[in-house]
Amino acid sequence: ALRVRRLAMAAILGGAVGNLIDRVFYDGLVVDFIDVGVGTSRFYTFNVADIGVTVGGALLFLCILLEGKKEKAQPGEPVVTDD
């Protein structure tokens, strides 16, 4: 669980730093996009840094949620962490 939490935090930090670098070096613009589509039809356009922030945030949320459920399930047991 600790490794997954660290991975989530790294994804969030990496995405934030990526957006900051874009804003500083490209006159306030964000330039790291993935454009998904076929021909002239565009389905989605993703900002790569925002993908890291979003996926990292969702993963961190799940880690916290699952840890809370684990602690509730065993109220008398000592809590064992990966730290």
C-alpha positions in Angstrom: 0.0 0.0 0.0 2.9 2.4 0.7 4.4 1.9 -2.7 1.0 2.6 -4.4 0.6 5.8 -2.3 4.1 6.9 -3.3 3.4 6.2 -6.9 0.2 8.2 -6.7 2.0 11.1 -5.1 4.8 11.0 -7.7 2.2 11.1 -10.5 0.5 14.1 -8.9 3.8 15.9 -8.4 5.0 15.0 -11.9 1.9 16.4 -13.5 2.0 19.6 -11.4 5.6 20.2 -12.3 4.9 19.4 -16.0 2.1 22.0 -16.1 4.4 24.5 -14.3 7.2 24.0 -16.8 4.8 24.5 -19.7 3.4 27.7 -18.1 6.9 29.1 -17.5 8.6 28.2 -20.8 5.7 28.6 -23.2 4.3 32.0 -22.4 1.5 30.7 -20.1 0.4 28.0 -22.5 0.2 24.2 -22.0 1.6 22.3 -24.9 1.8 18.6 -24.0 -1.4 17.2 -25.5 -2.4 13.9 -27.0 -5.1 14.2 -29.6 -7.2 11.0 -30.2 -9.3 10.6 -33.3 -9.7 9.2 -36.8 -9.3 11.5 -39.8 -11.1 14.7 -39.1 -13.2 13.3 -36.2 -11.6 14.1 -32.8 -12.7 12.1 -29.8 -10.6 13.4 -26.9 -7.7 15.7 -26.4 -5.7 15.0 -23.3 -3.2 17.1 -21.5 -0.4 14.7 -20.5 0.4 16.4 -17.2 -3.3 16.5 -16.2 -3.5 12.8 -16.9 -0.8 12.3 -14.2 -2.6 14.6 -11.7 -6.0 12.9 -12.3 -4.8 9.3 -12.2 -2.5 10.0 -9.2 -5.4 11.7 -7.4 -7.8 8.9 -8.1 -5.2 6.3 -7.0 -4.4 8.2 -3.8 -8.2 8.5 -3.1 -8.6 4.7 -3.5 -5.6 4.0 -1.2 -7.0 6.2 1.5 -10.5 4.8 1.1 -9.3 1.2 1.3 -7.1 1.9 4.3 -10.1 3.3 6.1 -12.2 0.3 5.4 -9.5 -2.0 6.5 -9.2 -0.2 9.8 -13.0 -0.3 10.4 -13.1 -4.0 9.6 -10.7 -4.9 12.4 -11.4 -2.6 15.3 -9.6 -4.6 18.0 -6.6 -5.5 15.9 -3.4 -3.4 16.0 -2.8 -1.5 12.7 0.1 -2.8 10.7 1.5 -0.4 8.1 4.2 -0.8 5.4 6.2 2.1 6.9 
